[in-house]
Amino acid sequence: MNTIIIFIATFLGCVGFSIMFNLRGKINLLASFGGVIGYAVFLLFSFTQNDIMQYFLATIAIEIYAEILARVFKQPVTIFLIVALLPLVPGGGIYYTMEYCINGNIGMFIEEGLHTFFIAGSLVGGIIVVSSVVRLIDRVKHHIHTTVKV
């Protein structure tokens, strides 16, 4: 029951950001559903006991979802990706990093800052991996298409 409430809250939070980004209709709902997918994948891989890996795998799922929707609806990938990534953004880590810095707790500042940095890196890494694979597939398809025509 608690997980369902989290999914609903994730979806509604993404809808709010979708409205702020001026997304309308089913694009708004589908982009927001991407956030739920990402958070579900994040929770699904909680058995790994490694939150960096969870963020990475959730980002891969979101990026695949965004690439598919972008091709179906002929829209930029970023409109689906940015909204869906919002639940995974390490805002709490950034907050606590700055809090430790302001309070002069240098040890915790470095520890929390590095952890937050690695989370952000795993988000970027997931995007780069899927985007690179999609671009490679597009190039191969284009190459095959042009060589078959000749």
Solvent accessible surface area in square Angstrom, and as a share of the most:
residue,aa,sasa,rsa
1,M,174,0.78
2,N,107,0.55
3,T,62,0.36
4,I,99,0.50
5,I,94,0.48
6,I,62,0.31
7,F,50,0.21
8,I,94,0.48
9,A,61,0.47
10,T,16,0.09
11,F,54,0.22
12,L,109,0.54
13,G,38,0.37
14,C,2,0.01
15,V,27,0.15
16,G,40,0.39
17,F,82,0.34
18,S,0,0.00
19,I,106,0.54
20,M,128,0.57
21,F,88,0.37
22,N,97,0.50
23,L,20,0.10
24,R,169,0.62
25,G,56,0.54
26,K,128,0.54
27,I,28,0.14
28,N,14,0.07
29,L,96,0.48
30,L,49,0.25
31,A,0,0.00
32,S,0,0.00
33,F,97,0.40
34,G,0,0.00
35,G,0,0.00
36,V,19,0.11
37,I,42,0.21
38,G,0,0.00
39,Y,49,0.19
40,A,36,0.28
41,V,25,0.14
42,F,29,0.12
43,L,60,0.30
44,L,123,0.61
45,F,58,0.24
46,S,56,0.36
47,F,143,0.60
48,T,47,0.27
49,Q,163,0.72
50,N,67,0.34
51,D,46,0.24
52,I,48,0.24
53,M,82,0.37
54,Q,13,0.06
55,Y,33,0.12
56,F,54,0.23
57,L,45,0.22
58,A,0,0.00
59,T,0,0.00
60,I,36,0.18
61,A,23,0.18
62,I,0,0.00
63,E,3,0.01
64,I,82,0.42
65,Y,34,0.13
66,A,0,0.00
67,E,7,0.03
68,I,100,0.51
69,L,17,0.08
70,A,7,0.05
71,R,108,0.39
72,V,96,0.55
73,F,51,0.21
74,K,176,0.75
75,Q,75,0.33
76,P,79,0.50
77,V,26,0.15
78,T,74,0.43
79,I,41,0.21
80,F,0,0.00
81,L,15,0.07
82,I,84,0.43
83,V,1,0.00
84,A,0,0.00
85,L,23,0.11
86,L,50,0.25
87,P,44,0.28
88,L,4,0.02
89,V,73,0.42
90,P,16,0.10
91,G,40,0.38
92,G,43,0.41
93,G,13,0.13
94,I,90,0.46
95,Y,135,0.51
96,Y,105,0.40
97,T,15,0.09
98,M,97,0.43
99,E,62,0.28
100,Y,50,0.19
101,C,53,0.32
102,I,140,0.71
103,N,105,0.54
104,G,49,0.47
105,N,66,0.34
106,I,103,0.52
107,G,52,0.50
108,M,67,0.30
109,F,61,0.25
110,I,92,0.47
111,E,108,0.48
112,E,38,0.17
113,G,21,0.20
114,L,93,0.46
115,H,69,0.31
116,T,13,0.07
117,F,137,0.57
118,F,113,0.47
119,I,9,0.05
120,A,40,0.31
121,G,39,0.38
122,S,9,0.06
123,L,16,0.08
124,V,83,0.47
125,G,22,0.21
126,G,0,0.00
127,I,44,0.22
128,I,101,0.51
129,V,70,0.40
130,V,11,0.06
131,S,27,0.18
132,S,59,0.38
133,V,75,0.43
134,V,25,0.14
135,R,109,0.40
136,L,112,0.56
137,I,91,0.46
138,D,53,0.28
139,R,182,0.67
140,V,74,0.42
141,K,125,0.53
142,H,120,0.54
143,H,114,0.51
144,I,97,0.49
145,H,106,0.48
146,T,53,0.31
147,T,73,0.42
148,V,117,0.67
149,K,153,0.65
150,V,164,0.94
